[in-house]
């Protein structure tokens, strides 16, 4: 029965109505050299004069990756060069990356194999329910709220009865719909926590003894479904917003009440970083806020995103240094070293505004600043660049294993303070 349901869900997703094609869309990369150029890129970001998708926000620190439609490439290339930018074409045809990803998914077994395939929302929820049935002594699955389109936001609580009260660790993933590997990693952590065996056994048992775990693996279910059926590169939720006409969607990671509407977010409905009319105007952020704040003794909060290979510390909304920055930096460095031992991948550690770009209204800043959760981090998972959001399915298992190793390090360090 499970196999039949999964097969149906997978095939219905792959055979969905018209998909947006990114044939001949180019991915270009530019480096801003001064604040004037940053502001110039931001004006393009917020403009409706070009069909562009900023894979990374304008910044002096890192290159800005911009996907541009073929009919706008020539014009955008000219204005950028006139403004002093060196324009590098990183991908000539974005659809080729999407096609390669889809071909791997179709070729993969149609089952719960989340380590080697990207699951649809239905598959992911079925897997979670199946795990809850198998490990009923450890897993409790509830609904922390509902998306704009009425889909449940699943909350997975993993707790081992040790006879003592334990602090909690919260994880949220798949806030940005196109960041598929973030769901895969969240599912991997759930599985490793409850299915302790082999090399993961001692770490899993120690982590269960030290903490209760709360995981929201798909924070943006509407957007995630949309990436499987219609537009692979959709980022926001699918909320209908008064005053935005036919344009839909709020960036859930700009909708939190910490410098809401500030640097790194946009008031333009069409922008991928549209912050919404007010903090928590998106039902998904309001529901997660209530769930975390109703959880006793939350010791740490983690967000999973992709891409860039970073472990980010507060703050994202300002370049100011967080009060316990040195402690967080040491924890992050130790976790990054543990990750490197598994895969030889380098993850850079630092505050988002200092090593990536400024971004206001984010989840981990909110819980750090407004709710005093002192151990708040965001992962930007692999890759560091190409193929961007279309990480090949053959790399999912490695992404899970390296992140798990770093997460064990985090848990050990947090338990010791």
Secondary structure as UniProt FT lines:
FT   HELIX           2..14
FT   TURN            23..24
FT   STRAND          26..30
FT   HELIX           35..46
FT   STRAND          52..54
FT   STRAND          64..68
FT   HELIX           70..82
FT   TURN            83..84
FT   STRAND          88..91
FT   HELIX           94..107
FT   TURN            114..116
FT   HELIX           121..134
FT   TURN            135..138
FT   STRAND          139..146
FT   TURN            148..149
FT   STRAND          152..158
FT   STRAND          167..173
FT   TURN            177..178
FT   HELIX           180..194
FT   HELIX           198..200
FT   HELIX           201..210
FT   STRAND          211..216
FT   HELIX           221..229
FT   TURN            232..233
FT   TURN            242..243
FT   TURN            245..246
FT   HELIX           252..254
FT   TURN            260..261
FT   TURN            263..264
FT   TURN            269..270
FT   TURN            272..273
FT   TURN            279..280
FT   HELIX           283..293
FT   TURN            296..297
FT   STRAND          298..306
FT   STRAND          310..313
FT   TURN            323..324
FT   HELIX           325..343
FT   STRAND          348..351
FT   HELIX           352..355
FT   HELIX           363..369
FT   STRAND          375..381
FT   TURN            386..389
FT   HELIX           393..395
FT   HELIX           396..415
//
